[in-house]
């Protein structure tokens, strides 16, 4: 039933992806480098504050 499905291309409800004539939505995602840097900063601050590795 297509009425409840969410299109993977335009993210609207009511049609299938292969039927979609809309433009693809841009989903902003953080780069892998940004994610890695945030993880390293959190790990470094945890090590300096607590002295333990918190994985």
PyMOL Python script that loads the backbone (N, CA, C, O; Angstrom):
from pymol import cmd

cmd.read_pdbstr("""\
ATOM      1  N   UNK A   1       0.846  -1.177   0.000  1.00  0.00           N
ATOM      2  CA  UNK A   1       0.000   0.000   0.000  1.00  0.00           C
ATOM      3  C   UNK A   1       0.892   1.241   0.000  1.00  0.00           C
ATOM      4  O   UNK A   1       1.641   1.475   0.949  1.00  0.00           O
ATOM      5  N   UNK A   2       0.809   2.018  -1.049  1.00  0.00           N
ATOM      6  CA  UNK A   2       1.677   3.179  -1.214  1.00  0.00           C
ATOM      7  C   UNK A   2       1.233   4.368  -0.366  1.00  0.00           C
ATOM      8  O   UNK A   2       2.017   5.298  -0.176  1.00  0.00           O
ATOM      9  N   UNK A   3       0.033   4.369   0.139  1.00  0.00           N
ATOM     10  CA  UNK A   3      -0.465   5.497   0.913  1.00  0.00           C
ATOM     11  C   UNK A   3       0.288   5.753   2.201  1.00  0.00           C
ATOM     12  O   UNK A   3       0.302   6.880   2.696  1.00  0.00           O
ATOM     13  N   UNK A   4       0.916   4.723   2.755  1.00  0.00           N
ATOM     14  CA  UNK A   4       1.627   4.865   4.022  1.00  0.00           C
ATOM     15  C   UNK A   4       3.137   4.866   3.842  1.00  0.00           C
ATOM     16  O   UNK A   4       3.874   5.065   4.808  1.00  0.00           O
ATOM     17  N   UNK A   5       3.601   4.650   2.635  1.00  0.00           N
ATOM     18  CA  UNK A   5       5.035   4.542   2.391  1.00  0.00           C
ATOM     19  C   UNK A   5       5.665   5.914   2.199  1.00  0.00           C
ATOM     20  O   UNK A   5       5.026   6.838   1.696  1.00  0.00           O
ATOM     21  N   UNK A   6       6.912   6.036   2.602  1.00  0.00           N
ATOM     22  CA  UNK A   6       7.660   7.280   2.463  1.00  0.00           C
ATOM     23  C   UNK A   6       8.642   7.115   1.310  1.00  0.00           C
ATOM     24  O   UNK A   6       9.434   6.172   1.298  1.00  0.00           O
ATOM     25  N   UNK A   7       8.595   8.009   0.361  1.00  0.00           N
ATOM     26  CA  UNK A   7       9.482   7.963  -0.798  1.00  0.00           C
ATOM     27  C   UNK A   7      10.921   8.191  -0.344  1.00  0.00           C
ATOM     28  O   UNK A   7      11.192   9.116   0.422  1.00  0.00           O
ATOM     29  N   UNK A   8      11.843   7.354  -0.811  1.00  0.00           N
ATOM     30  CA  UNK A   8      13.246   7.476  -0.423  1.00  0.00           C
ATOM     31  C   UNK A   8      13.949   8.603  -1.173  1.00  0.00           C
ATOM     32  O   UNK A   8      15.046   9.010  -0.792  1.00  0.00           O
ATOM     33  N   UNK A   9      13.330   9.104  -2.227  1.00  0.00           N
ATOM     34  CA  UNK A   9      13.951  10.157  -3.030  1.00  0.00           C
ATOM     35  C   UNK A   9      13.559  11.554  -2.539  1.00  0.00           C
ATOM     36  O   UNK A   9      14.430  12.381  -2.271  1.00  0.00           O
ATOM     37  N   UNK A  10      12.265  11.820  -2.422  1.00  0.00           N
ATOM     38  CA  UNK A  10      11.812  13.167  -2.051  1.00  0.00           C
ATOM     39  C   UNK A  10      11.317  13.247  -0.608  1.00  0.00           C
ATOM     40  O   UNK A  10      11.007  14.334  -0.121  1.00  0.00           O
ATOM     41  N   UNK A  11      11.240  12.112   0.075  1.00  0.00           N
ATOM     42  CA  UNK A  11      10.840  12.012   1.485  1.00  0.00           C
ATOM     43  C   UNK A  11       9.386  12.395   1.743  1.00  0.00           C
ATOM     44  O   UNK A  11       9.025  12.726   2.873  1.00  0.00           O
ATOM     45  N   UNK A  12       8.546  12.353   0.702  1.00  0.00           N
ATOM     46  CA  UNK A  12       7.124  12.611   0.880  1.00  0.00           C
ATOM     47  C   UNK A  12       6.386  11.290   1.021  1.00  0.00           C
ATOM     48  O   UNK A  12       6.883  10.244   0.605  1.00  0.00           O
ATOM     49  N   UNK A  13       5.206  11.343   1.607  1.00  0.00           N
ATOM     50  CA  UNK A  13       4.399  10.148   1.826  1.00  0.00           C
ATOM     51  C   UNK A  13       3.350  10.057   0.724  1.00  0.00           C
ATOM     52  O   UNK A  13       2.799  11.071   0.295  1.00  0.00           O
ATOM     53  N   UNK A  14       3.080   8.839   0.270  1.00  0.00           N
ATOM     54  CA  UNK A  14       1.974   8.636  -0.656  1.00  0.00           C
ATOM     55  C   UNK A  14       2.358   8.052  -1.996  1.00  0.00           C
ATOM     56  O   UNK A  14       1.478   7.800  -2.820  1.00  0.00           O
ATOM     57  N   UNK A  15       3.626   7.828  -2.247  1.00  0.00           N
ATOM     58  CA  UNK A  15       4.016   7.194  -3.506  1.00  0.00           C
ATOM     59  C   UNK A  15       5.316   6.429  -3.324  1.00  0.00           C
ATOM     60  O   UNK A  15       6.050   6.633  -2.357  1.00  0.00           O
ATOM     61  N   UNK A  16       5.580   5.553  -4.268  1.00  0.00           N
ATOM     62  CA  UNK A  16       6.791   4.740  -4.241  1.00  0.00           C
ATOM     63  C   UNK A  16       7.940   5.494  -4.892  1.00  0.00           C
ATOM     64  O   UNK A  16       7.718   6.422  -5.669  1.00  0.00           O
ATOM     65  N   UNK A  17       9.154   5.100  -4.578  1.00  0.00           N
ATOM     66  CA  UNK A  17      10.344   5.762  -5.103  1.00  0.00           C
ATOM     67  C   UNK A  17      10.397   5.670  -6.621  1.00  0.00           C
ATOM     68  O   UNK A  17      10.748   6.648  -7.281  1.00  0.00           O
ATOM     69  N   UNK A  18      10.059   4.527  -7.184  1.00  0.00           N
ATOM     70  CA  UNK A  18      10.141   4.363  -8.640  1.00  0.00           C
ATOM     71  C   UNK A  18       9.081   5.169  -9.376  1.00  0.00           C
ATOM     72  O   UNK A  18       9.190   5.355 -10.588  1.00  0.00           O
ATOM     73  N   UNK A  19       8.058   5.651  -8.676  1.00  0.00           N
ATOM     74  CA  UNK A  19       7.025   6.488  -9.275  1.00  0.00           C
ATOM     75  C   UNK A  19       7.320   7.975  -9.114  1.00  0.00           C
ATOM     76  O   UNK A  19       6.596   8.807  -9.661  1.00  0.00           O
ATOM     77  N   UNK A  20       8.357   8.318  -8.384  1.00  0.00           N
ATOM     78  CA  UNK A  20       8.627   9.703  -8.006  1.00  0.00           C
ATOM     79  C   UNK A  20       9.101  10.536  -9.189  1.00  0.00           C
ATOM     80  O   UNK A  20       9.980  10.122  -9.945  1.00  0.00           O
ATOM     81  N   UNK A  21       8.507  11.714  -9.337  1.00  0.00           N
ATOM     82  CA  UNK A  21       8.930  12.667 -10.366  1.00  0.00           C
ATOM     83  C   UNK A  21       9.494  13.937  -9.731  1.00  0.00           C
ATOM     84  O   UNK A  21       9.857  14.874 -10.443  1.00  0.00           O
ATOM     85  N   UNK A  22       9.570  13.978  -8.411  1.00  0.00           N
ATOM     86  CA  UNK A  22      10.088  15.146  -7.697  1.00  0.00           C
ATOM     87  C   UNK A  22      11.607  15.137  -7.675  1.00  0.00           C
ATOM     88  O   UNK A  22      12.237  14.122  -7.973  1.00  0.00           O
ATOM     89  N   UNK A  23      12.186  16.272  -7.322  1.00  0.00           N
ATOM     90  CA  UNK A  23      13.636  16.353  -7.185  1.00  0.00           C
ATOM     91  C   UNK A  23      14.063  15.692  -5.885  1.00  0.00           C
ATOM     92  O   UNK A  23      13.303  15.631  -4.918  1.00  0.00           O
ATOM     93  N   UNK A  24      15.297  15.197  -5.883  1.00  0.00           N
ATOM     94  CA  UNK A  24      15.840  14.555  -4.696  1.00  0.00           C
ATOM     95  C   UNK A  24      16.080  15.601  -3.608  1.00  0.00           C
ATOM     96  O   UNK A  24      16.616  16.675  -3.881  1.00  0.00           O
ATOM     97  N   UNK A  25      15.680  15.284  -2.377  1.00  0.00           N
ATOM     98  CA  UNK A  25      15.913  16.167  -1.235  1.00  0.00           C
ATOM     99  C   UNK A  25      17.366  16.059  -0.802  1.00  0.00           C
ATOM    100  O   UNK A  25      17.957  14.980  -0.840  1.00  0.00           O
ATOM    101  N   UNK A  26      17.931  17.177  -0.394  1.00  0.00           N
ATOM    102  CA  UNK A  26      19.295  17.182   0.115  1.00  0.00           C
ATOM    103  C   UNK A  26      19.247  16.994   1.621  1.00  0.00           C
ATOM    104  O   UNK A  26      18.634  17.787   2.334  1.00  0.00           O
ATOM    105  N   UNK A  27      19.895  15.942   2.100  1.00  0.00           N
ATOM    106  CA  UNK A  27      19.982  15.687   3.532  1.00  0.00           C
ATOM    107  C   UNK A  27      21.384  16.039   3.990  1.00  0.00           C
ATOM    108  O   UNK A  27      22.359  15.412   3.574  1.00  0.00           O
ATOM    109  N   UNK A  28      21.482  17.046   4.851  1.00  0.00           N
ATOM    110  CA  UNK A  28      22.789  17.460   5.347  1.00  0.00           C
ATOM    111  C   UNK A  28      23.281  16.462   6.376  1.00  0.00           C
ATOM    112  O   UNK A  28      22.598  16.177   7.360  1.00  0.00           O
ATOM    113  N   UNK A  29      24.466  15.939   6.142  1.00  0.00           N
ATOM    114  CA  UNK A  29      25.094  15.029   7.095  1.00  0.00           C
ATOM    115  C   UNK A  29      26.482  15.546   7.397  1.00  0.00           C
ATOM    116  O   UNK A  29      27.155  16.097   6.525  1.00  0.00           O
ATOM    117  N   UNK A  30      26.908  15.366   8.634  1.00  0.00           N
ATOM    118  CA  UNK A  30      28.259  15.781   9.002  1.00  0.00           C
ATOM    119  C   UNK A  30      29.262  14.891   8.281  1.00  0.00           C
ATOM    120  O   UNK A  30      29.018  13.703   8.070  1.00  0.00           O
ATOM    121  N   UNK A  31      30.387  15.479   7.908  1.00  0.00           N
ATOM    122  CA  UNK A  31      31.422  14.696   7.244  1.00  0.00           C
ATOM    123  C   UNK A  31      32.046  13.724   8.233  1.00  0.00           C
ATOM    124  O   UNK A  31      31.951  13.907   9.446  1.00  0.00           O
ATOM    125  N   UNK A  32      32.671  12.714   7.712  1.00  0.00           N
ATOM    126  CA  UNK A  32      33.316  11.710   8.566  1.00  0.00           C
ATOM    127  C   UNK A  32      34.420  12.353   9.398  1.00  0.00           C
ATOM    128  O   UNK A  32      34.636  11.966  10.546  1.00  0.00           O
ATOM    129  N   UNK A  33      35.116  13.328   8.829  1.00  0.00           N
ATOM    130  CA  UNK A  33      36.179  14.019   9.549  1.00  0.00           C
ATOM    131  C   UNK A  33      35.614  14.788  10.740  1.00  0.00           C
ATOM    132  O   UNK A  33      36.202  14.774  11.821  1.00  0.00           O
ATOM    133  N   UNK A  34      34.485  15.454  10.551  1.00  0.00           N
ATOM    134  CA  UNK A  34      33.856  16.202  11.635  1.00  0.00           C
ATOM    135  C   UNK A  34      33.427  15.265  12.756  1.00  0.00           C
ATOM    136  O   UNK A  34      33.638  15.566  13.931  1.00  0.00           O
ATOM    137  N   UNK A  35      32.833  14.142  12.403  1.00  0.00           N
ATOM    138  CA  UNK A  35      32.407  13.166  13.404  1.00  0.00           C
ATOM    139  C   UNK A  35      33.613  12.645  14.170  1.00  0.00           C
ATOM    140  O   UNK A  35      33.573  12.529  15.395  1.00  0.00           O
ATOM    141  N   UNK A  36      34.689  12.329  13.448  1.00  0.00           N
ATOM    142  CA  UNK A  36      35.898  11.810  14.077  1.00  0.00           C
ATOM    143  C   UNK A  36      36.512  12.848  15.018  1.00  0.00           C
ATOM    144  O   UNK A  36      36.925  12.511  16.128  1.00  0.00           O
ATOM    145  N   UNK A  37      36.573  14.110  14.577  1.00  0.00           N
ATOM    146  CA  UNK A  37      37.145  15.164  15.420  1.00  0.00           C
ATOM    147  C   UNK A  37      36.335  15.370  16.696  1.00  0.00           C
ATOM    148  O   UNK A  37      36.909  15.579  17.764  1.00  0.00           O
ATOM    149  N   UNK A  38      35.002  15.314  16.597  1.00  0.00           N
ATOM    150  CA  UNK A  38      34.162  15.447  17.789  1.00  0.00           C
ATOM    151  C   UNK A  38      34.428  14.308  18.764  1.00  0.00           C
ATOM    152  O   UNK A  38      34.487  14.514  19.976  1.00  0.00           O
ATOM    153  N   UNK A  39      34.588  13.103  18.219  1.00  0.00           N
ATOM    154  CA  UNK A  39      34.848  11.943  19.072  1.00  0.00           C
ATOM    155  C   UNK A  39      36.189  12.092  19.775  1.00  0.00           C
ATOM    156  O   UNK A  39      36.303  11.806  20.967  1.00  0.00           O
ATOM    157  N   UNK A  40      37.217  12.542  19.034  1.00  0.00           N
ATOM    158  CA  UNK A  40      38.551  12.706  19.627  1.00  0.00           C
ATOM    159  C   UNK A  40      38.551  13.788  20.701  1.00  0.00           C
ATOM    160  O   UNK A  40      39.190  13.628  21.741  1.00  0.00           O
ATOM    161  N   UNK A  41      37.836  14.891  20.457  1.00  0.00           N
ATOM    162  CA  UNK A  41      37.766  15.966  21.457  1.00  0.00           C
ATOM    163  C   UNK A  41      37.055  15.493  22.717  1.00  0.00           C
ATOM    164  O   UNK A  41      37.487  15.804  23.827  1.00  0.00           O
ATOM    165  N   UNK A  42      35.968  14.742  22.555  1.00  0.00           N
ATOM    166  CA  UNK A  42      35.243  14.221  23.712  1.00  0.00           C
ATOM    167  C   UNK A  42      36.108  13.235  24.488  1.00  0.00           C
ATOM    168  O   UNK A  42      36.114  13.240  25.719  1.00  0.00           O
ATOM    169  N   UNK A  43      36.829  12.399  23.775  1.00  0.00           N
ATOM    170  CA  UNK A  43      37.699  11.424  24.420  1.00  0.00           C
ATOM    171  C   UNK A  43      38.839  12.118  25.160  1.00  0.00           C
ATOM    172  O   UNK A  43      39.186  11.734  26.276  1.00  0.00           O
ATOM    173  N   UNK A  44      39.420  13.142  24.533  1.00  0.00           N
ATOM    174  CA  UNK A  44      40.522  13.871  25.162  1.00  0.00           C
ATOM    175  C   UNK A  44      40.051  14.593  26.419  1.00  0.00           C
ATOM    176  O   UNK A  44      40.754  14.591  27.430  1.00  0.00           O
ATOM    177  N   UNK A  45      38.879  15.207  26.370  1.00  0.00           N
ATOM    178  CA  UNK A  45      38.383  15.911  27.553  1.00  0.00           C
ATOM    179  C   UNK A  45      38.013  14.922  28.656  1.00  0.00           C
ATOM    180  O   UNK A  45      38.188  15.223  29.837  1.00  0.00           O
ATOM    181  N   UNK A  46      37.510  13.757  28.290  1.00  0.00           N
ATOM    182  CA  UNK A  46      37.182  12.742  29.293  1.00  0.00           C
ATOM    183  C   UNK A  46      38.445  12.220  29.956  1.00  0.00           C
ATOM    184  O   UNK A  46      38.453  11.956  31.159  1.00  0.00           O
ATOM    185  N   UNK A  47      39.504  12.070  29.186  1.00  0.00           N
ATOM    186  CA  UNK A  47      40.758  11.577  29.743  1.00  0.00           C
ATOM    187  C   UNK A  47      41.406  12.602  30.665  1.00  0.00           C
ATOM    188  O   UNK A  47      41.981  12.238  31.692  1.00  0.00           O
ATOM    189  N   UNK A  48      41.318  13.876  30.308  1.00  0.00           N
ATOM    190  CA  UNK A  48      41.926  14.909  31.144  1.00  0.00           C
ATOM    191  C   UNK A  48      41.109  15.159  32.409  1.00  0.00           C
ATOM    192  O   UNK A  48      41.672  15.504  33.447  1.00  0.00           O
ATOM    193  N   UNK A  49      39.796  14.991  32.334  1.00  0.00           N
ATOM    194  CA  UNK A  49      38.949  15.233  33.500  1.00  0.00           C
ATOM    195  C   UNK A  49      38.883  14.034  34.431  1.00  0.00           C
ATOM    196  O   UNK A  49      39.017  14.177  35.646  1.00  0.00           O
ATOM    197  N   UNK A  50      38.676  12.858  33.865  1.00  0.00           N
ATOM    198  CA  UNK A  50      38.457  11.693  34.714  1.00  0.00           C
ATOM    199  C   UNK A  50      39.637  10.761  34.816  1.00  0.00           C
ATOM    200  O   UNK A  50      39.731   9.977  35.760  1.00  0.00           O
ATOM    201  N   UNK A  51      40.530  10.835  33.866  1.00  0.00           N
ATOM    202  CA  UNK A  51      41.673   9.950  33.890  1.00  0.00           C
ATOM    203  C   UNK A  51      41.347   8.527  33.489  1.00  0.00           C
ATOM    204  O   UNK A  51      42.185   7.635  33.618  1.00  0.00           O
ATOM    205  N   UNK A  52      40.133   8.309  33.003  1.00  0.00           N
ATOM    206  CA  UNK A  52      39.735   6.977  32.575  1.00  0.00           C
ATOM    207  C   UNK A  52      39.279   7.025  31.134  1.00  0.00           C
ATOM    208  O   UNK A  52      38.845   8.063  30.634  1.00  0.00           O
ATOM    209  N   UNK A  53      39.384   5.892  30.480  1.00  0.00           N
ATOM    210  CA  UNK A  53      38.918   5.764  29.109  1.00  0.00           C
ATOM    211  C   UNK A  53      37.433   5.405  29.137  1.00  0.00           C
ATOM    212  O   UNK A  53      37.059   4.362  29.673  1.00  0.00           O
ATOM    213  N   UNK A  54      36.589   6.257  28.565  1.00  0.00           N
ATOM    214  CA  UNK A  54      35.143   6.022  28.591  1.00  0.00           C
ATOM    215  C   UNK A  54      34.659   5.674  27.199  1.00  0.00           C
ATOM    216  O   UNK A  54      34.184   6.547  26.472  1.00  0.00           O
ATOM    217  N   UNK A  55      34.770   4.439  26.825  1.00  0.00           N
ATOM    218  CA  UNK A  55      34.291   4.002  25.506  1.00  0.00           C
ATOM    219  C   UNK A  55      32.879   3.537  25.581  1.00  0.00           C
ATOM    220  O   UNK A  55      32.307   3.133  24.569  1.00  0.00           O
TER     221      UNK A  55
END
""", "prot")
cmd.dss("prot")
cmd.show_as("cartoon", "prot")
cmd.util.cbc("prot")
cmd.orient("prot")
